[in-house]
Amino acid sequence: MTTTNKEFESTVKEFVSKLTTIENEMTILRQDRSELFTEMKSKLDPRSFRAAVKIHNLQKSTPDQTSLSRILDVLETAE
């Protein structure tokens, strides 16, 4: 095996190791998130909470708050 091949093999192994670590951490975080929502069930309605978080994040990311507010007003009165 040449030095280039050894370097390549080392690079691949290092990448796979780092990727595996990240994937394991993501799995743990997903489990933690699930446990958090399970704990919260007795105190808050999970569906309402998730919807409120989505709305909050969308509102934060919308540059024109006035326009957003006016559109929401129209949609709410149309129902």
C-alpha positions, 0 to 999 in steps of 0.5 A, a space after each residue: 500500500 502506498 502512502 497515498 492509499 494509507 492517507 486515503 484509508 486514514 481519511 475515510 476512517 476518520 470521516 466515518 468515525 466522526 460521522 458515526 459520533 454525530 449520528 449517535 449524538 443526534 439519536 441521543 438528542 432525539 430521545 431527549 426531545 421525545 422524553 421532554 415532550 412526554 414530561 410536558 404532556 401532563 402540563 401542556 397540550 403537546 399539539 398546541 405547544 408545537 403549533 405555538 412554537 412554529 408560529 413563533 419561529 415563523 413570526 421571528 423570521 418574517 421581516 415585515 411584521 405589519 404585513 404579516 399581522 394584516 394578512 393574519 387578521 384577514 385570514 382570521 376574519 375569513 374563517 
